[in-house]
């Protein structure tokens, strides 16, 4: 999704427009996450950009998008540009809590009994 959203259209309540905009963003993310995953992919990740205009857009995290929209609306912004592109995500094992390098357990050698 690459779109410029207007927050203050003529003849519409700005609060309702803001709610509809956030609903559209959440609905798009839900639809993209429900797509079938390709082979070897763990989840859908998203590359996002947010800004008042397309030229001024900067990278943002998915979890920050709604907060950024709220902050822009609170500051009196009239429009914003948002870009959300789905990409493949691969999970990585978390590092051990004690900082030591984790080695897989080894089995005892087979003695042939």
C-alpha positions in Angstrom: 0.0 0.0 0.0 1.4 3.4 -1.0 -1.1 6.1 -0.2 -1.5 9.7 0.9 -4.3 10.0 3.4 -6.2 13.3 3.8 -7.2 14.0 7.5 -9.3 17.1 6.9 -11.5 16.6 3.9 -14.3 19.2 3.2 -17.6 18.4 4.9 -16.5 15.4 7.0 -15.9 15.1 10.7 -12.0 14.9 11.3 -12.4 12.4 14.1 -14.4 10.0 12.0 -11.9 10.4 9.1 -9.1 9.6 11.5 -10.9 6.5 12.8 -11.6 5.3 9.2 -8.0 5.8 8.2 -6.7 3.8 11.2 -9.2 1.1 10.4 -8.1 0.9 6.8 -4.4 0.5 7.9 -5.3 -2.3 10.3 -7.5 -4.0 7.8 -4.7 -4.0 5.2 -2.2 -5.5 7.6 -4.7 -8.2 8.6 -5.4 -9.1 5.0 -1.7 -9.3 4.1 -0.9 -11.4 7.2 -3.6 -13.9 6.3 -2.1 -14.6 2.8 -0.5 -18.0 2.3 3.2 -18.1 3.2 5.7 -19.2 0.5 7.9 -22.3 1.2 10.6 -21.6 3.8 9.0 -18.4 5.1 8.0 -18.1 8.8 5.8 -15.0 8.7 5.0 -11.8 6.8 7.2 -8.9 7.7 6.5 -5.3 6.6 8.8 -2.5 5.3 7.1 0.7 6.2 7.6 4.4 5.6 5.7 7.3 7.2 5.8 11.1 6.7 3.8 14.2 5.9 4.6 13.8 2.2 6.1 11.0 0.0 9.4 12.9 -0.2 9.7 13.4 3.5 8.7 9.8 4.5 11.1 7.9 6.7 11.3 4.2 7.7 9.0 3.2 10.6 8.1 0.0 12.4 4.7 -1.6 11.9 3.9 -1.3 15.6 4.5 2.5 15.6 2.3 3.3 12.6 -1.0 4.0 14.5 0.9 6.0 17.1 2.5 8.1 14.4 -0.9 8.8 12.8 -2.3 9.8 16.2 0.6 12.1 16.8 0.4 13.8 13.4 -3.4 14.3 13.8 -2.9 15.7 17.4 -0.3 18.2 16.0 -2.9 19.4 13.4 -1.5 17.7 10.3 -3.8 17.7 7.3 -2.4 14.7 5.4 0.2 12.0 5.6 1.9 9.5 3.3 2.2 5.8 4.3 3.9 3.0 2.5 3.5 -0.6 3.7 5.2 -3.4 1.7 5.0 -7.0 2.7 8.2 -9.0 2.7 9.3 -12.5 3.9 10.2 -12.9 7.5 12.5 -15.6 9.0 12.5 -16.2 12.8 15.9 -16.4 14.5 16.6 -18.3 17.8 17.0 -15.9 20.7 20.4 -15.7 22.3 20.8 -17.6 25.7 20.0 -15.5 28.8 23.4 -15.9 30.4 25.3 -14.8 27.3 27.1 -18.1 26.7 27.1 -19.7 23.3 24.4 -22.3 23.1 25.6 -25.7 21.8 23.2 -28.4 20.8 23.1 -31.4 23.2 25.1 -34.4 22.1 23.9 -37.9 22.5 26.0 -40.6 24.2 27.8 -42.8 21.6 26.1 -46.1 20.7 28.0 -49.0 22.2 26.1 -51.8 20.3 24.6 -53.5 23.3 
